[in-house]
């Protein structure tokens, strides 16, 4: 945890930045790199009856760490995306509640 779910970004781009990105995010979150998962969703955009490229979007699902960490996290993701030519992307955070998160059928919090 955190989980990064990407769409509209080529898998090879995500793969290229994954190691340095996770290294930086681990420092931002003060946790190990093994806490992170990244998934690349293959999507098809549709607009006005036509197929269009999906807009670059990353959803971050995590346990809330506060505004400062969230800001630094988003800035790090954005900076790494720029290194592979993604000049514009959106990032959204979804905060899990510890008492509503289960691991192997047992409540986490």
C-alpha positions in Angstrom: 0.0 0.0 0.0 -0.2 2.6 -1.7 -1.7 1.2 -4.9 -1.2 3.2 -8.1 -3.7 2.4 -10.8 -2.8 4.0 -14.2 -4.8 4.4 -17.3 -4.1 6.3 -20.5 -0.3 5.8 -20.0 1.5 3.3 -22.1 2.7 0.3 -20.0 6.3 0.8 -21.3 6.3 4.3 -19.9 5.1 3.2 -16.5 7.6 0.3 -16.5 10.4 2.8 -17.4 9.7 5.1 -14.4 8.5 2.4 -11.9 11.8 1.8 -10.1 12.9 5.5 -9.6 9.3 6.5 -8.9 8.7 3.9 -6.2 12.1 4.7 -4.6 11.1 8.4 -4.4 7.6 7.6 -3.2 8.9 5.3 -0.5 11.0 8.3 0.8 8.0 10.6 0.7 5.8 8.1 2.5 8.6 6.9 4.9 8.0 3.3 4.1 9.6 0.4 2.2 9.4 0.1 -1.6 7.7 -3.3 -1.1 4.6 -1.5 0.1 3.8 -0.2 -3.4 1.9 -1.8 -6.2 1.4 -0.3 -9.7 -1.1 -1.6 -12.2 -1.6 -0.5 -15.8 -5.2 -0.6 -17.0 -5.7 -0.9 -20.7 -8.6 1.5 -21.6 -10.3 2.7 -24.7 -11.6 6.3 -24.8 -14.8 7.3 -26.6 -15.9 10.8 -27.4 -18.6 12.0 -29.8 -19.0 8.5 -31.3 -15.3 8.1 -32.0 -12.4 6.2 -30.4 -9.9 8.6 -28.8 -6.8 8.1 -26.6 -7.6 7.8 -22.9 -6.4 10.8 -20.9 -3.4 10.1 -18.6 -4.9 9.4 -15.1 -3.5 7.8 -12.0 -5.6 6.8 -9.0 -3.7 6.4 -5.8 -5.5 4.2 -3.2 -3.9 4.4 0.2 -4.3 5.1 3.9 -4.3 8.9 4.3 -1.0 10.5 5.2 -1.9 14.2 5.3 -1.9 17.1 2.8 1.9 17.6 2.8 2.7 14.0 1.9 -0.2 13.9 -0.6 1.2 17.1 -2.3 4.8 15.7 -2.4 3.5 12.4 -3.7 1.5 14.0 -6.5 4.5 16.2 -7.4 6.8 13.2 -7.6 4.4 11.3 -9.8 4.0 14.3 -12.1 7.7 14.8 -12.4 8.4 11.2 -13.3 5.6 11.2 -15.9 7.2 14.2 -17.5 10.5 12.3 -18.0 8.7 9.9 -20.4 6.9 12.7 -22.3 3.6 12.8 -20.4 3.2 16.5 -20.1 -0.3 16.5 -18.6 -2.0 14.0 -16.3 -4.4 13.9 -13.5 -3.9 12.2 -10.1 -6.6 11.4 -7.6 -6.3 10.0 -4.1 -8.7 7.5 -2.6 -8.3 7.0 1.2 -9.0 3.7 2.7 -10.3 3.5 6.3 -8.3 1.0 8.4 -11.5 -0.4 9.9 -12.9 -1.1 6.4 -9.8 -2.7 5.0 -9.3 -6.5 5.3 -6.2 -8.7 4.7 -7.0 -12.4 4.3 -10.4 -11.9 5.8 -9.2 -10.1 8.9 -9.8 -6.4 9.6 -6.6 -4.4 9.2 -7.3 -1.6 11.7 
